[in-house]
Amino acid sequence: MERRRFLAAVGGASTLSAGCLGLGPARGADYDVGMTAQAFRPAEITVAVDDTVVWRNTSTRAHSVTAYGESIPEAAAYFATGGFDTEAAARAAWDDNEGVIVNAENYEHRFETAGVYPYFCIPHEEAAMLGTVVVEK
C-alpha cells in the first residue's frame, strides 16, 4: 500500500515528534491505528476506497475493533475482530473471549464502500475508546 510506504519513509521523524510530545504511538510502517490502554491512535483516519486499514494492539490490555453496525454505510461490509457478521454477535462473543486482540496482534479490514465507519472497543466502550474510519472515493 502506497500510504504505508510513505509512512515508513517519514515515520522516524513523526514517531520522534509524537513521542516527544507525549501523544502516544504514532502510526507505524506496519499498522495504521494503534491501541493504547483506552484509546485508538489516531482516533480518526481517512483512507481511499479499497484501502486496507491495519490496527495493532500496542497496549497490554485486550481489545476489540467492532463497527457500530447501524452506523456504517448501508452497502458496506460489517467488520469486527473475530470476523463476526453483526455487532450483536461480536458483543455476545466477547463474553466467551472471542474477537479478542492482544498485545502486538494486528487486525485488518479492507474498505470497499465510501462513507464514515464509526467503531469501538467492546471492553473499553464506556471509557470512550471510539474511532472513525472515513473512506473517500
A tleap script that builds the chain and sets N, CA, C and O, in Angstrom:
source leaprc.protein.ff14SB
mol = sequence {
  NMET GLU ARG ARG ARG PHE LEU ALA ALA VAL
  GLY GLY ALA SER THR LEU SER ALA GLY CYS
  LEU GLY LEU GLY PRO ALA ARG GLY ALA ASP
  TYR ASP VAL GLY MET THR ALA GLN ALA PHE
  ARG PRO ALA GLU ILE THR VAL ALA VAL ASP
  ASP THR VAL VAL TRP ARG ASN THR SER THR
  ARG ALA HIE SER VAL THR ALA TYR GLY GLU
  SER ILE PRO GLU ALA ALA ALA TYR PHE ALA
  THR GLY GLY PHE ASP THR GLU ALA ALA ALA
  ARG ALA ALA TRP ASP ASP ASN GLU GLY VAL
  ILE VAL ASN ALA GLU ASN TYR GLU HIE ARG
  PHE GLU THR ALA GLY VAL TYR PRO TYR PHE
  CYS ILE PRO HIE GLU GLU ALA ALA MET LEU
  GLY THR VAL VAL VAL GLU CLYS
}
set mol.1.N position { 0.846 -1.170 0.000 }
set mol.1.CA position { 0.000 0.000 0.000 }
set mol.1.C position { 0.895 1.238 0.000 }
set mol.1.O position { 1.816 1.343 0.810 }
set mol.2.N position { 0.629 2.151 -0.888 }
set mol.2.CA position { 1.443 3.347 -1.027 }
set mol.2.C position { 1.473 4.179 0.248 }
set mol.2.O position { 2.519 4.717 0.610 }
set mol.3.N position { 0.342 4.289 0.930 }
set mol.3.CA position { 0.257 5.096 2.146 }
set mol.3.C position { 1.232 4.587 3.200 }
set mol.3.O position { 1.904 5.381 3.858 }
set mol.4.N position { 1.314 3.261 3.367 }
set mol.4.CA position { 2.211 2.692 4.372 }
set mol.4.C position { 3.671 2.887 3.989 }
set mol.4.O position { 4.515 3.118 4.855 }
set mol.5.N position { 3.976 2.794 2.688 }
set mol.5.CA position { 5.359 3.024 2.247 }
set mol.5.C position { 5.763 4.468 2.539 }
set mol.5.O position { 6.887 4.724 2.971 }
set mol.6.N position { 4.856 5.402 2.307 }
set mol.6.CA position { 5.136 6.803 2.612 }
set mol.6.C position { 5.362 6.977 4.103 }
set mol.6.O position { 6.314 7.638 4.517 }
set mol.7.N position { 4.487 6.383 4.912 }
set mol.7.CA position { 4.635 6.498 6.362 }
set mol.7.C position { 5.946 5.900 6.844 }
set mol.7.O position { 6.569 6.424 7.768 }
set mol.8.N position { 6.367 4.806 6.221 }
set mol.8.CA position { 7.634 4.193 6.600 }
set mol.8.C position { 8.791 5.142 6.300 }
set mol.8.O position { 9.751 5.227 7.065 }
set mol.9.N position { 8.689 5.856 5.175 }
set mol.9.CA position { 9.757 6.767 4.778 }
set mol.9.C position { 9.864 7.965 5.708 }
set mol.9.O position { 10.967 8.428 5.997 }
set mol.10.N position { 8.732 8.470 6.179 }
set mol.10.CA position { 8.743 9.650 7.045 }
set mol.10.C position { 8.474 9.287 8.496 }
set mol.10.O position { 8.441 10.167 9.356 }
set mol.11.N position { 8.285 8.027 8.774 }
set mol.11.CA position { 7.884 7.567 10.101 }
set mol.11.C position { 8.839 7.922 11.214 }
set mol.11.O position { 8.394 8.243 12.316 }
set mol.12.N position { 10.141 7.877 10.967 }
set mol.12.CA position { 11.092 8.168 12.034 }
set mol.12.C position { 10.894 9.544 12.624 }
set mol.12.O position { 10.884 9.704 13.844 }
set mol.13.N position { 10.735 10.543 11.769 }
set mol.13.CA position { 10.544 11.905 12.249 }
set mol.13.C position { 9.214 12.055 12.966 }
set mol.13.O position { 9.144 12.716 14.002 }
set mol.14.N position { 8.148 11.449 12.430 }
set mol.14.CA position { 6.843 11.603 13.070 }
set mol.14.C position { 6.793 10.842 14.388 }
set mol.14.O position { 6.157 11.302 15.336 }
set mol.15.N position { 7.455 9.680 14.468 }
set mol.15.CA position { 7.474 8.929 15.713 }
set mol.15.C position { 8.229 9.707 16.777 }
set mol.15.O position { 7.790 9.779 17.924 }
set mol.16.N position { 9.368 10.293 16.401 }
set mol.16.CA position { 10.132 11.085 17.339 }
set mol.16.C position { 9.306 12.260 17.837 }
set mol.16.O position { 9.262 12.517 19.040 }
set mol.17.N position { 8.652 12.975 16.929 }
set mol.17.CA position { 7.833 14.122 17.315 }
set mol.17.C position { 6.700 13.712 18.223 }
set mol.17.O position { 6.471 14.343 19.255 }
set mol.18.N position { 5.979 12.655 17.851 }
set mol.18.CA position { 4.849 12.209 18.658 }
set mol.18.C position { 5.319 11.751 20.029 }
set mol.18.O position { 4.674 12.049 21.034 }
set mol.19.N position { 6.434 11.031 20.086 }
set mol.19.CA position { 6.945 10.564 21.366 }
set mol.19.C position { 7.358 11.713 22.251 }
set mol.19.O position { 7.084 11.691 23.451 }
set mol.20.N position { 8.012 12.723 21.691 }
set mol.20.CA position { 8.444 13.876 22.468 }
set mol.20.C position { 7.270 14.676 22.985 }
set mol.20.O position { 7.350 15.273 24.058 }
set mol.21.N position { 6.180 14.695 22.237 }
set mol.21.CA position { 5.007 15.453 22.646 }
set mol.21.C position { 4.080 14.666 23.546 }
set mol.21.O position { 3.092 15.208 24.042 }
set mol.22.N position { 4.379 13.399 23.766 }
set mol.22.CA position { 3.546 12.579 24.631 }
set mol.22.C position { 2.207 12.233 24.021 }
set mol.22.O position { 1.236 12.047 24.755 }
set mol.23.N position { 2.119 12.142 22.716 }
set mol.23.CA position { 0.850 11.885 22.046 }
set mol.23.C position { 0.542 10.407 21.904 }
set mol.23.O position { -0.485 10.043 21.331 }
set mol.24.N position { 1.397 9.565 22.406 }
set mol.24.CA position { 1.179 8.131 22.252 }
set mol.24.C position { 1.821 7.656 20.972 }
set mol.24.O position { 2.517 8.415 20.297 }
set mol.25.N position { 1.589 6.397 20.634 }
set mol.25.CA position { 2.268 5.835 19.468 }
set mol.25.C position { 1.815 6.508 18.177 }
set mol.25.O position { 0.626 6.736 17.956 }
set mol.26.N position { 2.781 6.814 17.347 }
set mol.26.CA position { 2.463 7.329 16.018 }
set mol.26.C position { 2.174 6.141 15.118 }
set mol.26.O position { 2.513 5.006 15.454 }
set mol.27.N position { 1.558 6.393 13.989 }
set mol.27.CA position { 1.330 5.317 13.032 }
set mol.27.C position { 2.655 4.702 12.641 }
set mol.27.O position { 3.620 5.409 12.352 }
set mol.28.N position { 2.694 3.405 12.634 }
set mol.28.CA position { 3.912 2.698 12.259 }
set mol.28.C position { 3.875 2.297 10.804 }
set mol.28.O position { 2.849 2.421 10.136 }
set mol.29.N position { 4.991 1.822 10.325 }
set mol.29.CA position { 5.075 1.395 8.941 }
set mol.29.C position { 4.223 0.156 8.684 }
set mol.29.O position { 3.829 -0.101 7.546 }
set mol.30.N position { 3.934 -0.618 9.744 }
set mol.30.CA position { 3.201 -1.857 9.544 }
set mol.30.C position { 1.784 -1.829 10.132 }
set mol.30.O position { 1.102 -2.853 10.147 }
set mol.31.N position { 1.349 -0.690 10.604 }
set mol.31.CA position { -0.035 -0.540 11.038 }
set mol.31.C position { -0.452 0.914 10.900 }
set mol.31.O position { 0.386 1.812 10.821 }
set mol.32.N position { -1.768 1.132 10.871 }
set mol.32.CA position { -2.313 2.470 10.692 }
set mol.32.C position { -2.869 3.054 11.972 }
set mol.32.O position { -2.771 4.258 12.206 }
set mol.33.N position { -3.457 2.198 12.810 }
set mol.33.CA position { -4.091 2.651 14.052 }
set mol.33.C position { -3.555 1.802 15.194 }
set mol.33.O position { -3.625 0.574 15.156 }
set mol.34.N position { -3.023 2.463 16.201 }
set mol.34.CA position { -2.553 1.775 17.400 }
set mol.34.C position { -3.631 1.803 18.473 }
set mol.34.O position { -4.552 2.619 18.424 }
set mol.35.N position { -3.509 0.909 19.439 }
set mol.35.CA position { -4.456 0.845 20.555 }
set mol.35.C position { -3.684 1.034 21.844 }
set mol.35.O position { -2.851 0.201 22.203 }
set mol.36.N position { -3.958 2.129 22.545 }
set mol.36.CA position { -3.364 2.343 23.855 }
set mol.36.C position { -4.302 1.716 24.885 }
set mol.36.O position { -5.233 1.001 24.515 }
set mol.37.N position { -4.070 1.972 26.160 }
set mol.37.CA position { -4.885 1.350 27.210 }
set mol.37.C position { -6.376 1.588 26.999 }
set mol.37.O position { -7.179 0.679 27.211 }
set mol.38.N position { -6.763 2.806 26.582 }
set mol.38.CA position { -8.181 3.102 26.391 }
set mol.38.C position { -8.427 4.065 25.238 }
set mol.38.O position { -9.329 4.900 25.307 }
set mol.39.N position { -7.629 3.954 24.177 }
set mol.39.CA position { -7.823 4.852 23.042 }
set mol.39.C position { -7.259 4.243 21.764 }
set mol.39.O position { -6.299 3.472 21.786 }
set mol.40.N position { -7.883 4.613 20.657 }
set mol.40.CA position { -7.333 4.320 19.339 }
set mol.40.C position { -6.505 5.538 18.939 }
set mol.40.O position { -6.945 6.672 19.125 }
set mol.41.N position { -5.316 5.314 18.395 }
set mol.41.CA position { -4.437 6.398 17.959 }
set mol.41.C position { -4.018 6.168 16.524 }
set mol.41.O position { -3.312 5.195 16.256 }
set mol.42.N position { -4.417 7.014 15.587 }
set mol.42.CA position { -5.305 8.154 15.760 }
set mol.42.C position { -6.756 7.700 15.917 }
set mol.42.O position { -7.121 6.594 15.517 }
set mol.43.N position { -7.559 8.557 16.496 }
set mol.43.CA position { -8.972 8.239 16.700 }
set mol.43.C position { -9.744 8.291 15.385 }
set mol.43.O position { -10.772 7.629 15.243 }
set mol.44.N position { -9.260 9.066 14.433 }
set mol.44.CA position { -9.900 9.138 13.112 }
set mol.44.C position { -8.831 9.004 12.042 }
set mol.44.O position { -7.750 9.585 12.145 }
set mol.45.N position { -9.147 8.234 11.020 }
set mol.45.CA position { -8.229 8.041 9.900 }
set mol.45.C position { -9.034 8.146 8.610 }
set mol.45.O position { -10.160 7.654 8.528 }
set mol.46.N position { -8.452 8.784 7.613 }
set mol.46.CA position { -9.096 8.916 6.308 }
set mol.46.C position { -8.299 8.099 5.294 }
set mol.46.O position { -7.079 8.222 5.194 }
set mol.47.N position { -9.020 7.261 4.546 }
set mol.47.CA position { -8.401 6.389 3.542 }
set mol.47.C position { -9.225 6.461 2.262 }
set mol.47.O position { -10.301 7.060 2.235 }
set mol.48.N position { -8.717 5.854 1.221 }
set mol.48.CA position { -9.429 5.787 -0.052 }
set mol.48.C position { -10.177 4.460 -0.163 }
set mol.48.O position { -9.838 3.486 0.509 }
set mol.49.N position { -11.196 4.436 -1.016 }
set mol.49.CA position { -11.919 3.197 -1.302 }
set mol.49.C position { -10.899 2.136 -1.723 }
set mol.49.O position { -9.967 2.424 -2.474 }
set mol.50.N position { -11.079 0.935 -1.243 }
set mol.50.CA position { -10.235 -0.231 -1.485 }
set mol.50.C position { -8.937 -0.247 -0.684 }
set mol.50.O position { -8.120 -1.148 -0.874 }
set mol.51.N position { -8.721 0.725 0.207 }
set mol.51.CA position { -7.576 0.670 1.114 }
set mol.51.C position { -7.872 -0.306 2.246 }
set mol.51.O position { -9.026 -0.512 2.623 }
set mol.52.N position { -6.827 -0.890 2.771 }
set mol.52.CA position { -6.921 -1.761 3.942 }
set mol.52.C position { -6.347 -1.012 5.132 }
set mol.52.O position { -5.242 -0.473 5.060 }
set mol.53.N position { -7.094 -0.977 6.221 }
set mol.53.CA position { -6.630 -0.361 7.464 }
set mol.53.C position { -6.165 -1.487 8.380 }
set mol.53.O position { -6.842 -2.504 8.535 }
set mol.54.N position { -4.998 -1.286 8.981 }
set mol.54.CA position { -4.445 -2.255 9.919 }
set mol.54.C position { -4.400 -1.625 11.309 }
set mol.54.O position { -3.821 -0.556 11.507 }
set mol.55.N position { -5.023 -2.310 12.262 }
set mol.55.CA position { -4.989 -1.908 13.665 }
set mol.55.C position { -3.982 -2.805 14.382 }
set mol.55.O position { -3.897 -3.996 14.083 }
set mol.56.N position { -3.223 -2.253 15.318 }
set mol.56.CA position { -2.318 -3.060 16.141 }
set mol.56.C position { -2.554 -2.732 17.612 }
set mol.56.O position { -2.633 -1.569 18.007 }
set mol.57.N position { -2.664 -3.789 18.406 }
set mol.57.CA position { -2.778 -3.600 19.839 }
set mol.57.C position { -1.386 -3.279 20.365 }
set mol.57.O position { -0.531 -4.158 20.468 }
set mol.58.N position { -1.170 -2.013 20.696 }
set mol.58.CA position { 0.114 -1.540 21.193 }
set mol.58.C position { 0.111 -1.420 22.717 }
set mol.58.O position { 1.036 -0.858 23.302 }
set mol.59.N position { -0.932 -1.951 23.353 }
set mol.59.CA position { -1.013 -1.911 24.815 }
set mol.59.C position { -0.955 -3.329 25.371 }
set mol.59.O position { -0.858 -4.300 24.621 }
set mol.60.N position { -1.014 -3.429 26.669 }
set mol.60.CA position { -1.010 -4.748 27.305 }
set mol.60.C position { -2.418 -5.243 27.600 }
set mol.60.O position { -2.587 -6.364 28.080 }
set mol.61.N position { -3.422 -4.435 27.324 }
set mol.61.CA position { -4.813 -4.820 27.559 }
set mol.61.C position { -5.407 -5.511 26.339 }
set mol.61.O position { -4.970 -5.280 25.212 }
set mol.62.N position { -6.397 -6.353 26.568 }
set mol.62.CA position { -7.137 -6.978 25.472 }
set mol.62.C position { -8.120 -5.965 24.902 }
set mol.62.O position { -8.748 -5.211 25.645 }
set mol.63.N position { -8.251 -5.952 23.571 }
set mol.63.CA position { -9.126 -5.002 22.892 }
set mol.63.C position { -9.925 -5.706 21.806 }
set mol.63.O position { -9.709 -6.878 21.495 }
set mol.64.N position { -10.863 -4.939 21.238 }
set mol.64.CA position { -11.559 -5.354 20.029 }
set mol.64.C position { -11.643 -4.156 19.102 }
set mol.64.O position { -11.495 -3.010 19.525 }
set mol.65.N position { -11.882 -4.439 17.843 }
set mol.65.CA position { -12.243 -3.424 16.854 }
set mol.65.C position { -13.615 -3.868 16.375 }
set mol.65.O position { -13.743 -4.898 15.714 }
set mol.66.N position { -14.640 -3.093 16.708 }
set mol.66.CA position { -16.019 -3.509 16.471 }
set mol.66.C position { -16.800 -2.360 15.857 }
set mol.66.O position { -16.939 -1.305 16.476 }
set mol.67.N position { -17.310 -2.550 14.653 }
set mol.67.CA position { -18.079 -1.499 13.978 }
set mol.67.C position { -19.428 -1.324 14.652 }
set mol.67.O position { -20.028 -2.292 15.121 }
set mol.68.N position { -19.898 -0.096 14.698 }
set mol.68.CA position { -21.281 0.182 15.095 }
set mol.68.C position { -22.135 -0.149 13.876 }
set mol.68.O position { -22.216 0.642 12.936 }
set mol.69.N position { -22.761 -1.297 13.893 }
set mol.69.CA position { -23.456 -1.837 12.733 }
set mol.69.C position { -24.511 -0.939 12.132 }
set mol.69.O position { -24.651 -0.888 10.910 }
set mol.70.N position { -25.251 -0.233 12.954 }
set mol.70.CA position { -26.316 0.631 12.448 }
set mol.70.C position { -25.776 1.929 11.856 }
set mol.70.O position { -26.518 2.676 11.218 }
set mol.71.N position { -24.487 2.203 12.062 }
set mol.71.CA position { -23.926 3.492 11.655 }
set mol.71.C position { -23.021 3.429 10.429 }
set mol.71.O position { -22.638 4.469 9.893 }
set mol.72.N position { -22.674 2.228 9.979 }
set mol.72.CA position { -21.805 2.146 8.799 }
set mol.72.C position { -22.661 2.291 7.535 }
set mol.72.O position { -23.874 2.094 7.591 }
set mol.73.N position { -22.049 2.629 6.403 }
set mol.73.CA position { -22.819 2.782 5.165 }
set mol.73.C position { -23.645 1.528 4.860 }
set mol.73.O position { -23.211 0.405 5.119 }
set mol.74.N position { -24.824 1.740 4.314 }
set mol.74.CA position { -25.780 0.653 4.078 }
set mol.74.C position { -25.211 -0.494 3.248 }
set mol.74.O position { -25.477 -1.657 3.551 }
set mol.75.N position { -24.449 -0.198 2.229 }
set mol.75.CA position { -23.931 -1.241 1.336 }
set mol.75.C position { -22.598 -1.823 1.812 }
set mol.75.O position { -22.037 -2.698 1.152 }
set mol.76.N position { -22.092 -1.351 2.938 }
set mol.76.CA position { -20.766 -1.746 3.402 }
set mol.76.C position { -20.760 -3.080 4.121 }
set mol.76.O position { -21.752 -3.488 4.725 }
set mol.77.N position { -19.622 -3.751 4.043 }
set mol.77.CA position { -19.423 -4.991 4.780 }
set mol.77.C position { -19.175 -4.664 6.248 }
set mol.77.O position { -18.438 -3.732 6.568 }
set mol.78.N position { -19.796 -5.435 7.137 }
set mol.78.CA position { -19.580 -5.259 8.570 }
set mol.78.C position { -18.176 -5.754 8.925 }
set mol.78.O position { -17.665 -6.678 8.292 }
set mol.79.N position { -17.553 -5.142 9.936 }
set mol.79.CA position { -16.224 -5.592 10.364 }
set mol.79.C position { -16.117 -5.626 11.881 }
set mol.79.O position { -16.658 -4.772 12.583 }
set mol.80.N position { -15.405 -6.631 12.364 }
set mol.80.CA position { -15.121 -6.773 13.785 }
set mol.80.C position { -14.034 -7.821 13.963 }
set mol.80.O position { -13.973 -8.795 13.212 }
set mol.81.N position { -13.180 -7.623 14.954 }
set mol.81.CA position { -12.208 -8.658 15.271 }
set mol.81.C position { -12.977 -9.931 15.600 }
set mol.81.O position { -14.012 -9.886 16.265 }
set mol.82.N position { -12.477 -11.041 15.138 }
set mol.82.CA position { -13.177 -12.304 15.300 }
set mol.82.C position { -14.006 -12.668 14.088 }
set mol.82.O position { -14.515 -13.785 13.997 }
set mol.83.N position { -14.151 -11.719 13.136 }
set mol.83.CA position { -14.857 -11.994 11.892 }
set mol.83.C position { -16.370 -12.091 12.015 }
set mol.83.O position { -17.005 -12.747 11.190 }
set mol.84.N position { -16.957 -11.467 13.006 }
set mol.84.CA position { -18.401 -11.547 13.198 }
set mol.84.C position { -19.152 -10.744 12.153 }
set mol.84.O position { -18.633 -9.770 11.607 }
set mol.85.N position { -20.388 -11.167 11.878 }
set mol.85.CA position { -21.202 -10.527 10.841 }
set mol.85.C position { -22.062 -9.389 11.361 }
set mol.85.O position { -22.580 -8.596 10.574 }
set mol.86.N position { -22.222 -9.297 12.676 }
set mol.86.CA position { -23.066 -8.246 13.254 }
set mol.86.C position { -22.446 -7.746 14.562 }
set mol.86.O position { -21.636 -8.430 15.189 }
set mol.87.N position { -22.841 -6.561 14.945 }
set mol.87.CA position { -22.404 -6.002 16.216 }
set mol.87.C position { -22.906 -6.863 17.381 }
set mol.87.O position { -22.170 -7.114 18.335 }
set mol.88.N position { -24.160 -7.311 17.297 }
set mol.88.CA position { -24.717 -8.150 18.366 }
set mol.88.C position { -23.911 -9.436 18.548 }
set mol.88.O position { -23.649 -9.849 19.678 }
set mol.89.N position { -23.522 -10.062 17.454 }
set mol.89.CA position { -22.725 -11.293 17.534 }
set mol.89.C position { -21.357 -11.015 18.154 }
set mol.89.O position { -20.872 -11.812 18.957 }
set mol.90.N position { -20.737 -9.905 17.795 }
set mol.90.CA position { -19.430 -9.548 18.343 }
set mol.90.C position { -19.532 -9.297 19.841 }
set mol.90.O position { -18.686 -9.753 20.610 }
set mol.91.N position { -20.563 -8.575 20.252 }
set mol.91.CA position { -20.755 -8.304 21.685 }
set mol.91.C position { -20.991 -9.601 22.465 }
set mol.91.O position { -20.409 -9.794 23.533 }
set mol.92.N position { -21.826 -10.474 21.946 }
set mol.92.CA position { -22.138 -11.731 22.630 }
set mol.92.C position { -20.901 -12.615 22.732 }
set mol.92.O position { -20.693 -13.268 23.755 }
set mol.93.N position { -20.091 -12.643 21.705 }
set mol.93.CA position { -18.904 -13.497 21.682 }
set mol.93.C position { -17.820 -12.994 22.626 }
set mol.93.O position { -17.007 -13.779 23.116 }
set mol.94.N position { -17.805 -11.682 22.885 }
set mol.94.CA position { -16.770 -11.122 23.760 }
set mol.94.C position { -16.791 -11.805 25.126 }
set mol.94.O position { -15.740 -12.035 25.723 }
set mol.95.N position { -17.967 -12.124 25.612 }
set mol.95.CA position { -18.087 -12.781 26.923 }
set mol.95.C position { -17.408 -14.146 26.946 }
set mol.95.O position { -17.053 -14.637 28.017 }
set mol.96.N position { -17.221 -14.759 25.791 }
set mol.96.CA position { -16.537 -16.050 25.680 }
set mol.96.C position { -15.094 -15.880 25.190 }
set mol.96.O position { -14.474 -16.828 24.709 }
set mol.97.N position { -14.571 -14.652 25.322 }
set mol.97.CA position { -13.203 -14.324 24.893 }
set mol.97.C position { -12.976 -14.543 23.405 }
set mol.97.O position { -11.873 -14.906 22.995 }
set mol.98.N position { -13.987 -14.331 22.604 }
set mol.98.CA position { -13.847 -14.396 21.155 }
set mol.98.C position { -13.773 -12.979 20.602 }
set mol.98.O position { -14.424 -12.072 21.121 }
set mol.99.N position { -12.993 -12.792 19.567 }
set mol.99.CA position { -12.832 -11.465 18.978 }
set mol.99.C position { -11.822 -10.613 19.712 }
set mol.99.O position { -11.761 -9.400 19.509 }
set mol.100.N position { -11.030 -11.238 20.565 }
set mol.100.CA position { -10.023 -10.536 21.357 }
set mol.100.C position { -8.765 -10.329 20.529 }
set mol.100.O position { -8.320 -11.236 19.825 }
set mol.101.N position { -8.199 -9.145 20.614 }
set mol.101.CA position { -6.895 -8.873 20.016 }
set mol.101.C position { -5.971 -8.468 21.168 }
set mol.101.O position { -6.233 -7.497 21.878 }
set mol.102.N position { -4.889 -9.225 21.341 }
set mol.102.CA position { -3.976 -8.983 22.460 }
set mol.102.C position { -2.741 -8.236 21.975 }
set mol.102.O position { -2.596 -7.947 20.787 }
set mol.103.N position { -1.855 -7.931 22.918 }
set mol.103.CA position { -0.648 -7.159 22.646 }
set mol.103.C position { 0.098 -7.671 21.419 }
set mol.103.O position { 0.349 -8.868 21.272 }
set mol.104.N position { 0.442 -6.734 20.548 }
set mol.104.CA position { 1.244 -6.954 19.336 }
set mol.104.C position { 0.505 -7.705 18.228 }
set mol.104.O position { 1.104 -8.014 17.197 }
set mol.105.N position { -0.773 -8.001 18.417 }
set mol.105.CA position { -1.545 -8.609 17.338 }
set mol.105.C position { -2.160 -7.526 16.466 }
set mol.105.O position { -2.424 -6.412 16.918 }
set mol.106.N position { -2.381 -7.882 15.202 }
set mol.106.CA position { -2.988 -6.969 14.238 }
set mol.106.C position { -4.364 -7.471 13.832 }
set mol.106.O position { -4.671 -8.660 13.918 }
set mol.107.N position { -5.171 -6.534 13.393 }
set mol.107.CA position { -6.448 -6.833 12.751 }
set mol.107.C position { -6.517 -5.911 11.542 }
set mol.107.O position { -6.115 -4.751 11.628 }
set mol.108.N position { -7.019 -6.407 10.424 }
set mol.108.CA position { -7.124 -5.545 9.247 }
set mol.108.C position { -8.465 -5.730 8.561 }
set mol.108.O position { -9.092 -6.787 8.630 }
set mol.109.N position { -8.879 -4.661 7.897 }
set mol.109.CA position { -10.136 -4.685 7.141 }
set mol.109.C position { -9.977 -3.810 5.909 }
set mol.109.O position { -9.439 -2.705 5.980 }
set mol.110.N position { -10.450 -4.318 4.781 }
set mol.110.CA position { -10.431 -3.568 3.520 }
set mol.110.C position { -11.773 -2.859 3.369 }
set mol.110.O position { -12.829 -3.478 3.495 }
set mol.111.N position { -11.721 -1.565 3.099 }
set mol.111.CA position { -12.924 -0.745 2.964 }
set mol.111.C position { -13.239 -0.542 1.487 }
set mol.111.O position { -12.493 0.122 0.768 }
set mol.112.N position { -14.346 -1.117 1.048 }
set mol.112.CA position { -14.708 -1.094 -0.367 }
set mol.112.C position { -15.809 -0.094 -0.702 }
set mol.112.O position { -16.119 0.119 -1.874 }
set mol.113.N position { -16.396 0.516 0.317 }
set mol.113.CA position { -17.506 1.450 0.121 }
set mol.113.C position { -17.177 2.777 0.793 }
set mol.113.O position { -16.776 2.807 1.957 }
set mol.114.N position { -17.347 3.879 0.055 }
set mol.114.CA position { -17.103 5.207 0.630 }
set mol.114.C position { -18.108 5.490 1.743 }
set mol.114.O position { -19.250 5.033 1.703 }
set mol.115.N position { -17.660 6.245 2.726 }
set mol.115.CA position { -18.541 6.632 3.822 }
set mol.115.C position { -17.784 6.747 5.128 }
set mol.115.O position { -16.554 6.708 5.166 }
set mol.116.N position { -18.550 6.889 6.198 }
set mol.116.CA position { -17.999 7.049 7.539 }
set mol.116.C position { -18.306 5.789 8.337 }
set mol.116.O position { -19.442 5.315 8.361 }
set mol.117.N position { -17.280 5.255 8.987 }
set mol.117.CA position { -17.374 3.998 9.722 }
set mol.117.C position { -16.983 4.214 11.189 }
set mol.117.O position { -15.796 4.174 11.512 }
set mol.118.N position { -17.938 4.439 12.070 }
set mol.118.CA position { -17.603 4.530 13.486 }
set mol.118.C position { -17.415 3.133 14.073 }
set mol.118.O position { -18.122 2.194 13.707 }
set mol.119.N position { -16.457 3.009 14.985 }
set mol.119.CA position { -16.186 1.719 15.614 }
set mol.119.C position { -15.770 1.940 17.066 }
set mol.119.O position { -15.565 3.076 17.495 }
set mol.120.N position { -15.649 0.852 17.814 }
set mol.120.CA position { -15.345 0.945 19.235 }
set mol.120.C position { -14.635 -0.312 19.713 }
set mol.120.O position { -14.540 -1.306 18.993 }
set mol.121.N position { -14.144 -0.247 20.936 }
set mol.121.CA position { -13.568 -1.403 21.620 }
set mol.121.C position { -14.592 -1.867 22.644 }
set mol.121.O position { -14.994 -1.096 23.515 }
set mol.122.N position { -15.018 -3.124 22.543 }
set mol.122.CA position { -16.086 -3.619 23.420 }
set mol.122.C position { -15.776 -3.408 24.907 }
set mol.122.O position { -16.600 -2.812 25.600 }
set mol.123.N position { -14.633 -3.862 25.434 }
set mol.123.CA position { -14.444 -3.703 26.876 }
set mol.123.C position { -14.164 -2.271 27.327 }
set mol.123.O position { -14.252 -1.979 28.520 }
set mol.124.N position { -13.833 -1.387 26.413 }
set mol.124.CA position { -13.496 -0.010 26.786 }
set mol.124.C position { -14.431 1.023 26.160 }
set mol.124.O position { -14.099 2.206 26.087 }
set mol.125.N position { -15.585 0.576 25.716 }
set mol.125.CA position { -16.559 1.496 25.109 }
set mol.125.C position { -16.995 2.562 26.106 }
set mol.125.O position { -17.096 3.738 25.756 }
set mol.126.N position { -17.255 2.155 27.350 }
set mol.126.CA position { -17.691 3.131 28.359 }
set mol.126.C position { -16.610 4.146 28.685 }
set mol.126.O position { -16.918 5.237 29.167 }
set mol.127.N position { -15.349 3.812 28.432 }
set mol.127.CA position { -14.244 4.746 28.631 }
set mol.127.C position { -14.000 5.582 27.375 }
set mol.127.O position { -12.998 6.291 27.275 }
set mol.128.N position { -14.923 5.490 26.423 }
set mol.128.CA position { -14.882 6.257 25.174 }
set mol.128.C position { -13.727 5.853 24.270 }
set mol.128.O position { -13.110 6.705 23.630 }
set mol.129.N position { -13.428 4.542 24.213 }
set mol.129.CA position { -12.444 4.058 23.235 }
set mol.129.C position { -13.188 3.860 21.931 }
set mol.129.O position { -13.690 2.780 21.622 }
set mol.130.N position { -13.238 4.952 21.177 }
set mol.130.CA position { -14.003 5.039 19.939 }
set mol.130.C position { -13.089 5.494 18.808 }
set mol.130.O position { -12.101 6.193 19.033 }
set mol.131.N position { -13.430 5.093 17.609 }
set mol.131.CA position { -12.665 5.524 16.458 }
set mol.131.C position { -13.566 5.684 15.248 }
set mol.131.O position { -14.726 5.271 15.250 }
set mol.132.N position { -13.001 6.294 14.211 }
set mol.132.CA position { -13.738 6.513 12.972 }
set mol.132.C position { -12.803 6.328 11.791 }
set mol.132.O position { -11.686 6.845 11.773 }
set mol.133.N position { -13.278 5.582 10.810 }
set mol.133.CA position { -12.580 5.484 9.527 }
set mol.133.C position { -13.444 6.230 8.526 }
set mol.133.O position { -14.625 5.923 8.365 }
set mol.134.N position { -12.857 7.206 7.857 }
set mol.134.CA position { -13.542 7.937 6.789 }
set mol.134.C position { -12.972 7.420 5.479 }
set mol.134.O position { -11.765 7.496 5.246 }
set mol.135.N position { -13.841 6.895 4.626 }
set mol.135.CA position { -13.418 6.329 3.351 }
set mol.135.C position { -13.892 7.243 2.238 }
set mol.135.O position { -15.090 7.480 2.081 }
set mol.136.N position { -12.940 7.757 1.464 }
set mol.136.CA position { -13.240 8.673 0.375 }
set mol.136.C position { -13.030 8.003 -0.968 }
set mol.136.O position { -12.218 7.087 -1.100 }
set mol.137.N position { -13.769 8.470 -1.963 }
set mol.137.CA position { -13.630 7.957 -3.328 }
set mol.137.C position { -12.360 8.478 -3.949 }
set mol.137.O position { -12.060 8.160 -5.100 }
savepdb mol mol.pdb
quit
